Amino acid sequence: MKKVYFTVGPSQIYPTIPKHISNALKEDILSLNHRGQEFKNLYKDTARKLKVLLNIPKDYQILFTSCGLEGMERTIQGVVEKTSFHIISGYFGKAWARYAAELGKNVLSFDLNTDNYNIDKVEIPQKAELICVTQNDTSTGIWIPPIDIEKIKKKYPEKLIAIDVVSSLPHVDINYKYVDITFFSVQKGFGLPAGLGVIILNPKALEKTEQLVKKNISIGSYHGLKNLSEKAKDFQTPETPNVLNIYLLNKVAGDILKTGIDKIRKETDEKSRLIYDFFENHNRYYPVVSSKKLRSPTTIVIYAKEESEKLRKRLADKGYIVGAGYGENKLTQIRIANFPSHNLRDLKKLLKTI
Ligand SMILES: *Cc1c(COP(=O)(O)O)cnc(C)c1O
């Protein structure tokens, strides 16, 4: 039976992945020397495509890591001397704050109240050096509108701001001018196999890293932002990287560019409307996030009474794999991913089955 993975990550692979993997084998990508010119060309071209696709300013750097969580750690280590500030809307935001504490930083946080949401209420103390925002928290399905991230940066222009867009790219349209560090991994919205992360770094964040290094503060070693950035100038990585995944990211970014990112964003919004409308009108299940403004279009969390497991099993029997609720909500909620790899036809069938 053909299965469709509506799980939030890893998820349904992008439809062109089998073709690209087969070409990678033919092109000997799996044996490619990561210090050679061919790899440098691949790095350079992947960075170029990501910048065009996401509208990232020229002077920002694209750095390759191994996963989304690594983005959290590298960011804290790389630009925080003493104090970070975290806007928390779910478990991924909490994890980021916990990692900062484990790295010995002084952690301040603000718990987002979804019933009484107003980003202007977030007050950030003078001593906070970095503002950490989980733009789309996959555990709760809470989405912080990109315009509100801009607002925070405009209110605190001297502070650095870092955003986790692991489960909202390539859909989320960020104005990178207002963001210093962005990170994501590829097994969610890009529909790739897991094992590759990306950090998007601006010159201001790099400057802060340099300051920390000058002060003899540890920013990590081979994957510290300074090493990553220096190698990236020559289109290399410090370690032997996941070349296959960089190749696949290059190809899928190219496919999305060909289809057109605007079209894909529009389709995602349409599918998202369909899902939320369906559950608003369902007699037993409903969207967990009540504020429409804060509902994630890409990772949708639904309250399913105590029927989560039963429902997931019934769907799996028909080939539709949906996620369980996160953590303590495992048995009461389901999570449905709405990524570019999910087509409207499969989605309609999924909803019909529910
Ligand atoms: C999945 C996820 C992560 C972790 O990414 P990994 O690639 O598994 O390390 C971080 N943040 C958010 C919002 C996520 O959804």
PDBQT file of the ligand as one rigid body, heavy atoms in Angstrom, charges set to zero:
ROOT
HETATM    1  C1  LIG A 401      12.159  19.443  14.580  1.00  0.00    +0.000 C 
HETATM    2  C2  LIG A 401      12.425  20.740  15.217  1.00  0.00    +0.000 A 
HETATM    3  C3  LIG A 401      13.667  21.040  15.774  1.00  0.00    +0.000 A 
HETATM    4  C4  LIG A 401      14.766  20.028  15.841  1.00  0.00    +0.000 C 
HETATM    5  O1  LIG A 401      15.278  19.763  14.587  1.00  0.00    +0.000 OA
HETATM    6  P1  LIG A 401      16.265  18.502  14.392  1.00  0.00    +0.000 P 
HETATM    7  O2  LIG A 401      16.669  18.595  12.976  1.00  0.00    +0.000 OA
HETATM    8  O3  LIG A 401      15.471  17.279  14.740  1.00  0.00    +0.000 OA
HETATM    9  O4  LIG A 401      17.399  18.699  15.347  1.00  0.00    +0.000 OA
HETATM   10  C5  LIG A 401      13.864  22.294  16.294  1.00  0.00    +0.000 A 
HETATM   11  N1  LIG A 401      12.881  23.216  16.282  1.00  0.00    +0.000 NA
HETATM   12  C6  LIG A 401      11.675  22.969  15.760  1.00  0.00    +0.000 A 
HETATM   13  C7  LIG A 401      10.650  24.033  15.770  1.00  0.00    +0.000 C 
HETATM   14  C8  LIG A 401      11.411  21.725  15.209  1.00  0.00    +0.000 A 
HETATM   15  O5  LIG A 401      10.209  21.481  14.674  1.00  0.00    +0.000 OA
ENDROOT
TORSDOF 0
